[in-house]
Amino acid sequence: MANSKSAYSTPGKQGKFDTHIIVVWVDNETGVLARVVGLFSGRGYNIESLAVAEIDPKLNISRITIVTTGTPQVIEQIKLQLKKLVPVHKVADFKREDKKVIFKEMALFKVVGNSLKKEKAFKACKKYNAVILDKTKNSYVIQITALRREIDTMTKNLKKFGLVSVSRTGAVAMTRGAEIFK
Amino acid sequence: MSKLYSGAEILFKCLEDQGVEFIFGYPGGAVLPIYDELKNFNSVKHILVRHEQGAGHAAEGYARSSGKPGVLLVTSGPGATNAVTALTDAYMDSVPLVCISGQVPTHLIGTDAFQEADTTGITRPCTKHNWLVKDIKDLGKTIHKAFEVATTGRPGPVLVDIPKDVQFQKTNYTKFKKQKKINGKIHNQFSQKDINELIKLMSKSSKPIFYTGGGVVNSGPRASELLRELVNTTGFPITTTLQGLGSYPGEDGQFLGMLGMHGSYEANNAMHDCDLMINIGARFDDRITGKIDEFSPNSKKVHIDIDPSSINKNVKVDLPIVGDVAEVITSTIKTIKKVKPNFAKSNKQKISKWWEKIQKWRSVNSFDFINSTETIKPQYAVQRLYELTKHKDTYITTEVGQHQMWAAQHYKFDKPNRWMTSGGLGTMGYGLPAAVGVQVAHPNKLVVDIAGEASVLMTMQEISTAVQYSLPIKIFILNNEYMGMVRQWQELLHDKNYSESYTAALPDFVKLAEAYGCVGIRATKPDELDDKIIEMINTDRPVIFDCLVDKQENCFPMIPSGKPHNQMLLGPKDQKKNKITGKGKTLV
């Protein structure tokens, strides 16, 4: 870029990137997810993970949880741009380090092997609320709920116990205590 | 039981209730039921364009010159995709448009049917919001909602996609009542505390400047009047962006001219050296700021804008004030009168040194050019056009390029809504159809499109629309046979490698005018220019004016962004001293 002949200025100094969890309450209507995701891709924002589902069928409200990284300025823009979308009701933003907020992701692991391997795999998962959802003679499907990096670690560690398939959700978030986000 | 109406009828009933007088459109298979209904609604007049992009720009011209939303009606598939450029243009320049598009019948959606396109998908990033109406019961309220979204907060385009079967289906229509409450997306979030803070900054400042933009125009004519009052009360200098021209009188002494890449020397230097910058309804566009890191390094910055996402987007500001420009200025003036009734007097001394400095910059006369008796200089042409039309209430549109900048520099406006130009998107071909829309809104006013020969050829077909509806628009072409701005950059940055910027075969514009059934005039020498312009003004039909100008002329002054904002490149008289070298090349 520095040596290109351009009609535009070269980029200035870039700030530090932080990881944020953005929660968006939207009308559950056709195309609403595309609007939110399109805003991110169109303006060059990151999406690390995404979780979305209807949470209030009566009011027709969905809750979208997006994990993103950006400079403070970019995070501020993300929130303000989201708030401009017509079907968006409110936008919350939490830092990943925020102790007042719970973040969870869920993962399903399929482990194939003899009973020893399967049990070892299950044991390794135990501290993450492990549940066996399906078992056969030579396989387990194990469900865990944990933080992103914990699931990353487990994905690595379970390889030696016959992990053959991983499926995981995006993060969902909720504040601790009695308060809710208005 | 109340009467049942078809979808097409409901659409027109909505348009009637919204007070829509004109729609710009082009028929096609998926909107035939709507066109069939047109005959039953006399209050809505349809203007048949020649291309849907033209419909969009005409609607923009109508909206920007009248303050009312522009409405366009296009068919599915290519009709809608042709309108995309105009929608994007309106989105960038905050113009309220309502685009009604036809869609294939609901049961065919997703089957790649004839003239099917994912219109709501394609237009999602270039509209404020869009809707696909699959249920006739939603149609009425969707149309009204569309008008509300387009016109409230920061205005912009919206699109409603109506499948053909929905246009035939029948349901009730409840008359629309305009609600006071607006959808929560309007943001008058400022408080008296913000205003007090602003006035504190204003009274402390010794080098202040107002930097105002299209937001003042969008806020309505009252905002421009209030701005004048505020500027007079404070005695501060003011500069406006390209889109803000007209919100403050161009010939007033406190006005420093347009700022930015081709703005005046005094405006840009004042922006760089000021200690207080009050941004009213502008958005720190990259054509204004140049290199962000070196933009006005020592100033406190205030940003007044209706759109919270405009604040801190490009430039960090010290005092954001979110609200409608007219409301914010009203509060500010009121508070000044109460708290500091003698503001102007007490302040005069304090900023007198600043004004001296500004006068010094002003004496450089940066819009100056070397005139000629042999060839028509494009700047001279714009100056003469201005002198010969300024006594009339003239509306100016432009295309995009050098002629646009010369028009902005040399044509002076003293009222808002008189200047329609594509700033954000920079759409060549904007000016001619926009002039059509302006003339529709103001049938008895003089409407001139200051054009370049390359731009105008992109939407030339709309002159046929002007002829059909006897819209006496004047297309004033500064013809230099080049894409002038491209050629200028190639000259300055690419060692005069004029790659594909010369149009080797151009039409004879006078004959072309005759072929279209309007009037062609050509001027080739400076001494005949005045007479020809007068002839153009006095012609009560559309005119294509082919003004053959100097082919080599460049547009100055100019900020080559590699240099700081306060080191502009001036015109030929000053050029030897100030060559673009090395680093500057990358940044223009």
Interface residues (C-beta under 8 A of the other chain):
Chain A: A2 N3 S4 K5 S6 A7 Y8 S9 T10 G12 K13 T30 G31 A34 R35 G38 G42 Q73 E76 Q77 L80 Q81 K83 K84 L85 V86
Chain B: T120 G121 R124 P125 K128 H129 L132 V149 N183 K185 D286 G290 K291 I292 D293 D307 P308 S309 I311 N312 K313 K316 W489 L493 H494 S561 K585 T586 L587 V588
